[in-house]
């Protein structure tokens, strides 16, 4: 897939757990309601949504330089301290865990 990177709106619009789902939907060009099982793995299989939202809920705990990276549905997902969520094609999608990367 060679679509451009997608970024969610800044903080306070939605909690990060919801922003991840919205950013994945935007990246794939589908409605947010389509990002659900069985076609998509539940987000809670990758990260605890309540803990994620709690981490980014308190501005004193986060800053613009804070970021959390995770892999979800074949994408690298970055949640920034200012509430943005960025989705890019995974850099690991063509490599199995434990498989050496050839130069």
Rosetta constraint file for C-alpha pairs under 8 A:
AtomPair CA 1 CA 89 HARMONIC 7.69 0.50
AtomPair CA 3 CA 27 HARMONIC 7.13 0.50
AtomPair CA 4 CA 27 HARMONIC 7.54 0.50
AtomPair CA 5 CA 27 HARMONIC 6.81 0.50
AtomPair CA 5 CA 86 HARMONIC 7.11 0.50
AtomPair CA 5 CA 87 HARMONIC 5.99 0.50
AtomPair CA 5 CA 88 HARMONIC 5.35 0.50
AtomPair CA 5 CA 89 HARMONIC 7.94 0.50
AtomPair CA 6 CA 23 HARMONIC 6.29 0.50
AtomPair CA 6 CA 24 HARMONIC 7.99 0.50
AtomPair CA 6 CA 26 HARMONIC 6.68 0.50
AtomPair CA 6 CA 27 HARMONIC 5.50 0.50
AtomPair CA 6 CA 86 HARMONIC 5.80 0.50
AtomPair CA 6 CA 87 HARMONIC 5.56 0.50
AtomPair CA 6 CA 88 HARMONIC 7.21 0.50
AtomPair CA 7 CA 23 HARMONIC 6.21 0.50
AtomPair CA 7 CA 84 HARMONIC 6.42 0.50
AtomPair CA 7 CA 85 HARMONIC 5.33 0.50
AtomPair CA 7 CA 86 HARMONIC 4.37 0.50
AtomPair CA 7 CA 87 HARMONIC 6.48 0.50
AtomPair CA 8 CA 19 HARMONIC 6.21 0.50
AtomPair CA 8 CA 20 HARMONIC 7.76 0.50
AtomPair CA 8 CA 22 HARMONIC 7.18 0.50
AtomPair CA 8 CA 23 HARMONIC 5.50 0.50
AtomPair CA 8 CA 84 HARMONIC 5.34 0.50
AtomPair CA 8 CA 85 HARMONIC 5.01 0.50
AtomPair CA 8 CA 86 HARMONIC 6.58 0.50
AtomPair CA 9 CA 13 HARMONIC 6.66 0.50
AtomPair CA 9 CA 19 HARMONIC 7.88 0.50
AtomPair CA 9 CA 83 HARMONIC 7.31 0.50
AtomPair CA 9 CA 84 HARMONIC 5.73 0.50
AtomPair CA 9 CA 85 HARMONIC 7.55 0.50
AtomPair CA 10 CA 82 HARMONIC 6.13 0.50
AtomPair CA 10 CA 83 HARMONIC 4.69 0.50
AtomPair CA 10 CA 84 HARMONIC 4.71 0.50
AtomPair CA 11 CA 15 HARMONIC 7.58 0.50
AtomPair CA 11 CA 82 HARMONIC 5.51 0.50
AtomPair CA 11 CA 83 HARMONIC 3.71 0.50
AtomPair CA 11 CA 84 HARMONIC 6.42 0.50
AtomPair CA 12 CA 83 HARMONIC 7.22 0.50
AtomPair CA 14 CA 18 HARMONIC 6.22 0.50
AtomPair CA 14 CA 19 HARMONIC 6.00 0.50
AtomPair CA 15 CA 19 HARMONIC 6.12 0.50
AtomPair CA 15 CA 53 HARMONIC 5.74 0.50
AtomPair CA 15 CA 57 HARMONIC 7.69 0.50
AtomPair CA 15 CA 83 HARMONIC 7.98 0.50
AtomPair CA 16 CA 20 HARMONIC 6.06 0.50
AtomPair CA 16 CA 52 HARMONIC 6.85 0.50
AtomPair CA 16 CA 53 HARMONIC 5.65 0.50
AtomPair CA 16 CA 56 HARMONIC 7.29 0.50
AtomPair CA 16 CA 79 HARMONIC 7.06 0.50
AtomPair CA 16 CA 83 HARMONIC 6.70 0.50
AtomPair CA 16 CA 85 HARMONIC 7.33 0.50
AtomPair CA 17 CA 21 HARMONIC 6.83 0.50
AtomPair CA 17 CA 43 HARMONIC 7.80 0.50
AtomPair CA 17 CA 49 HARMONIC 5.39 0.50
AtomPair CA 17 CA 50 HARMONIC 7.88 0.50
AtomPair CA 17 CA 52 HARMONIC 6.71 0.50
AtomPair CA 17 CA 53 HARMONIC 6.27 0.50
AtomPair CA 18 CA 22 HARMONIC 6.25 0.50
AtomPair CA 19 CA 23 HARMONIC 5.96 0.50
AtomPair CA 19 CA 84 HARMONIC 7.94 0.50
AtomPair CA 19 CA 85 HARMONIC 6.47 0.50
AtomPair CA 20 CA 24 HARMONIC 6.17 0.50
AtomPair CA 20 CA 77 HARMONIC 7.46 0.50
AtomPair CA 20 CA 79 HARMONIC 7.97 0.50
AtomPair CA 20 CA 85 HARMONIC 6.23 0.50
AtomPair CA 21 CA 25 HARMONIC 6.21 0.50
AtomPair CA 21 CA 32 HARMONIC 6.73 0.50
AtomPair CA 21 CA 35 HARMONIC 6.70 0.50
AtomPair CA 22 CA 26 HARMONIC 6.15 0.50
AtomPair CA 22 CA 32 HARMONIC 5.60 0.50
AtomPair CA 23 CA 27 HARMONIC 6.02 0.50
AtomPair CA 23 CA 85 HARMONIC 6.77 0.50
AtomPair CA 23 CA 86 HARMONIC 7.04 0.50
AtomPair CA 23 CA 87 HARMONIC 6.48 0.50
AtomPair CA 24 CA 28 HARMONIC 6.18 0.50
AtomPair CA 24 CA 35 HARMONIC 7.82 0.50
AtomPair CA 24 CA 87 HARMONIC 6.63 0.50
AtomPair CA 25 CA 29 HARMONIC 5.84 0.50
AtomPair CA 25 CA 30 HARMONIC 5.07 0.50
AtomPair CA 25 CA 31 HARMONIC 5.94 0.50
AtomPair CA 25 CA 32 HARMONIC 5.15 0.50
AtomPair CA 25 CA 34 HARMONIC 7.63 0.50
AtomPair CA 25 CA 35 HARMONIC 6.56 0.50
AtomPair CA 26 CA 30 HARMONIC 6.33 0.50
AtomPair CA 26 CA 31 HARMONIC 7.56 0.50
AtomPair CA 26 CA 32 HARMONIC 7.69 0.50
AtomPair CA 27 CA 87 HARMONIC 7.04 0.50
AtomPair CA 30 CA 34 HARMONIC 6.67 0.50
AtomPair CA 31 CA 35 HARMONIC 7.59 0.50
AtomPair CA 35 CA 39 HARMONIC 7.28 0.50
AtomPair CA 35 CA 40 HARMONIC 5.89 0.50
AtomPair CA 36 CA 40 HARMONIC 5.18 0.50
AtomPair CA 36 CA 41 HARMONIC 7.10 0.50
AtomPair CA 36 CA 42 HARMONIC 6.72 0.50
AtomPair CA 37 CA 41 HARMONIC 5.84 0.50
AtomPair CA 37 CA 42 HARMONIC 6.32 0.50
AtomPair CA 40 CA 73 HARMONIC 7.01 0.50
AtomPair CA 41 CA 45 HARMONIC 6.96 0.50
AtomPair CA 41 CA 73 HARMONIC 6.95 0.50
AtomPair CA 42 CA 46 HARMONIC 7.65 0.50
AtomPair CA 43 CA 47 HARMONIC 6.27 0.50
AtomPair CA 43 CA 48 HARMONIC 7.73 0.50
AtomPair CA 43 CA 49 HARMONIC 7.20 0.50
AtomPair CA 43 CA 72 HARMONIC 7.56 0.50
AtomPair CA 44 CA 48 HARMONIC 5.18 0.50
AtomPair CA 44 CA 49 HARMONIC 6.03 0.50
AtomPair CA 46 CA 70 HARMONIC 7.86 0.50
AtomPair CA 46 CA 71 HARMONIC 7.73 0.50
AtomPair CA 46 CA 72 HARMONIC 6.82 0.50
AtomPair CA 47 CA 52 HARMONIC 7.27 0.50
AtomPair CA 48 CA 52 HARMONIC 6.15 0.50
AtomPair CA 49 CA 53 HARMONIC 6.07 0.50
AtomPair CA 50 CA 54 HARMONIC 6.03 0.50
AtomPair CA 51 CA 55 HARMONIC 6.02 0.50
AtomPair CA 52 CA 56 HARMONIC 6.54 0.50
AtomPair CA 53 CA 57 HARMONIC 5.79 0.50
AtomPair CA 54 CA 58 HARMONIC 7.06 0.50
AtomPair CA 55 CA 61 HARMONIC 7.16 0.50
AtomPair CA 55 CA 62 HARMONIC 7.71 0.50
AtomPair CA 56 CA 61 HARMONIC 7.26 0.50
AtomPair CA 56 CA 62 HARMONIC 6.36 0.50
AtomPair CA 56 CA 81 HARMONIC 6.55 0.50
AtomPair CA 56 CA 83 HARMONIC 7.36 0.50
AtomPair CA 58 CA 62 HARMONIC 6.88 0.50
AtomPair CA 59 CA 63 HARMONIC 6.88 0.50
AtomPair CA 59 CA 81 HARMONIC 7.94 0.50
AtomPair CA 62 CA 66 HARMONIC 5.67 0.50
AtomPair CA 62 CA 81 HARMONIC 5.15 0.50
AtomPair CA 62 CA 82 HARMONIC 7.75 0.50
AtomPair CA 63 CA 81 HARMONIC 4.92 0.50
AtomPair CA 63 CA 82 HARMONIC 6.57 0.50
AtomPair CA 64 CA 80 HARMONIC 6.58 0.50
AtomPair CA 64 CA 81 HARMONIC 4.74 0.50
AtomPair CA 64 CA 82 HARMONIC 5.21 0.50
AtomPair CA 65 CA 80 HARMONIC 7.18 0.50
AtomPair CA 65 CA 81 HARMONIC 6.35 0.50
AtomPair CA 66 CA 80 HARMONIC 5.78 0.50
AtomPair CA 66 CA 81 HARMONIC 4.65 0.50
AtomPair CA 67 CA 78 HARMONIC 6.50 0.50
AtomPair CA 67 CA 79 HARMONIC 5.38 0.50
AtomPair CA 67 CA 80 HARMONIC 4.31 0.50
AtomPair CA 67 CA 81 HARMONIC 5.71 0.50
AtomPair CA 68 CA 78 HARMONIC 5.60 0.50
AtomPair CA 68 CA 79 HARMONIC 5.10 0.50
AtomPair CA 68 CA 80 HARMONIC 6.58 0.50
AtomPair CA 69 CA 76 HARMONIC 7.01 0.50
AtomPair CA 69 CA 77 HARMONIC 5.67 0.50
AtomPair CA 69 CA 78 HARMONIC 4.54 0.50
AtomPair CA 69 CA 79 HARMONIC 6.50 0.50
AtomPair CA 70 CA 76 HARMONIC 5.94 0.50
AtomPair CA 70 CA 77 HARMONIC 5.29 0.50
AtomPair CA 70 CA 78 HARMONIC 6.61 0.50
AtomPair CA 71 CA 75 HARMONIC 5.51 0.50
AtomPair CA 71 CA 76 HARMONIC 4.65 0.50
AtomPair CA 71 CA 77 HARMONIC 5.83 0.50
AtomPair CA 71 CA 90 HARMONIC 7.21 0.50
AtomPair CA 72 CA 76 HARMONIC 6.58 0.50
AtomPair CA 72 CA 77 HARMONIC 6.80 0.50
AtomPair CA 74 CA 89 HARMONIC 6.77 0.50
AtomPair CA 74 CA 90 HARMONIC 5.53 0.50
AtomPair CA 74 CA 93 HARMONIC 6.14 0.50
AtomPair CA 75 CA 87 HARMONIC 6.27 0.50
AtomPair CA 75 CA 88 HARMONIC 5.58 0.50
AtomPair CA 75 CA 89 HARMONIC 4.70 0.50
AtomPair CA 75 CA 90 HARMONIC 4.31 0.50
AtomPair CA 76 CA 87 HARMONIC 5.82 0.50
AtomPair CA 76 CA 88 HARMONIC 5.30 0.50
AtomPair CA 76 CA 89 HARMONIC 6.06 0.50
AtomPair CA 76 CA 90 HARMONIC 4.76 0.50
AtomPair CA 76 CA 91 HARMONIC 7.29 0.50
AtomPair CA 77 CA 85 HARMONIC 6.90 0.50
AtomPair CA 77 CA 86 HARMONIC 5.69 0.50
AtomPair CA 77 CA 87 HARMONIC 4.70 0.50
AtomPair CA 77 CA 88 HARMONIC 6.63 0.50
AtomPair CA 78 CA 85 HARMONIC 5.56 0.50
AtomPair CA 78 CA 86 HARMONIC 5.10 0.50
AtomPair CA 78 CA 87 HARMONIC 6.59 0.50
AtomPair CA 79 CA 83 HARMONIC 6.64 0.50
AtomPair CA 79 CA 84 HARMONIC 5.94 0.50
AtomPair CA 79 CA 85 HARMONIC 4.51 0.50
AtomPair CA 79 CA 86 HARMONIC 6.57 0.50
AtomPair CA 80 CA 84 HARMONIC 5.27 0.50
AtomPair CA 80 CA 85 HARMONIC 6.26 0.50
AtomPair CA 89 CA 93 HARMONIC 7.84 0.50
AtomPair CA 92 CA 96 HARMONIC 7.50 0.50
AtomPair CA 95 CA 99 HARMONIC 6.49 0.50
AtomPair CA 95 CA 101 HARMONIC 7.28 0.50
